[in-house]
Amino acid sequence: MSSVPGEAGAAQSGARYGEVFDRGYQHYEGRREGRAHAVRALTLYSVRGALGIKKRWTAKIIPIFIYAASFLPVAVIIGIRAFVGPVAEGFNYSSLYVALSPLLLILAAAAAPEMLCDDRRENVLPLYFSRAITRGDYLLAKIAALGILLGSIAILPPLLLFIGNTLLAESPLGYLRDQPDEVGRILATGTLLSIFYAAIGLVIASFTARKGVAAAIYIGFITIETAIVEALANAITASWRDFLDLISLGNVPDRIINWVFGGTSAVGAPPVGAPLQGWLYLFVVAGVAVICGVVMYQRYLAEE
């Protein structure tokens, strides 16, 4: 009997021990794209995964619902106005964004864990980090992916409403002259809301490998934190209570919307105290983005 297990196995299979088989593998001779291409590929892969592309039909339910709820009301209103005339005059950019805010929250709660939790649960992070991309590149790709996804909801439906209003105006060119900054305000609001929701969603998802837990914590955190701040503001009478509205995270999107689009009446939840200057909430969004970005980076520094 052979003392070498490999020789015994080779004898039983009829093959020579140590024989090397030519499986037809060839050296890669294509173009090596580098880090930038890797980041773009990871961004696209993350977007497709969050949308449920090439996954089971159950993974597509939330994205389909979110996109339908975002675009269909705008399309219906524009269609009715085209055939009937001016209707639903209260349906403007401010009211549309207030309706889109909870949809952005739901989409971020579902998409952020989809982008981060699977990689940790399936232990593919070492594979990513052994290649050209760094931890910063990885996080940049994930942030860009979620930003693109949320931006498609926060920007495209209002742009559709703008196009509809322009085409239905008596003088489309005159409408464009009278509203020269509407597109800019739409882009600004959509970008700010996307950054705000994406930052919180990703930082929460970076601490767990379970998607359902991350989504529940995200929605629960926003809801409970806002309720606590409002209860605290109602319990005190000091003048600084007005500034508690800056940390009422569930109401920050409404303040951004009111500040950018103005109007005779505010939309969304009322402030916990006296109304503050809208530009203060820019610092809130910037602070949330910076804090969440630093926490995420430190979190992934510990990943091998």
Buried (B, 14 or more C-beta within 10 A) or exposed (E): EEEEEEBEEBEEEEEEEEEEEEEEEEEEEEEEEEEEEBBEEBBBBBBEBBBBEEEEEEBEEBBEBBBEBBBEBBEEBBEEBEEEEEEEEEBBBBBBBBBBBEBBBBBBBBBBBBBBBBBBEEEEBEEBBEEBBBBEBBBBBBBBBBBBBBBBBBBBBBBBBBBBBBEBBEEEEEBBEEBEEBBEBBBBBBBBBBBBBBBBBBBBBBBBBBBEBBBBBBBEBBEEBBEEBBEBBEEEEEEEBBBBBBBBBBBBBBBBBBBBBEEEEBBBBEBBBEEBEBEEBBEBBBEBBEEBBEBBEEBBEEBE
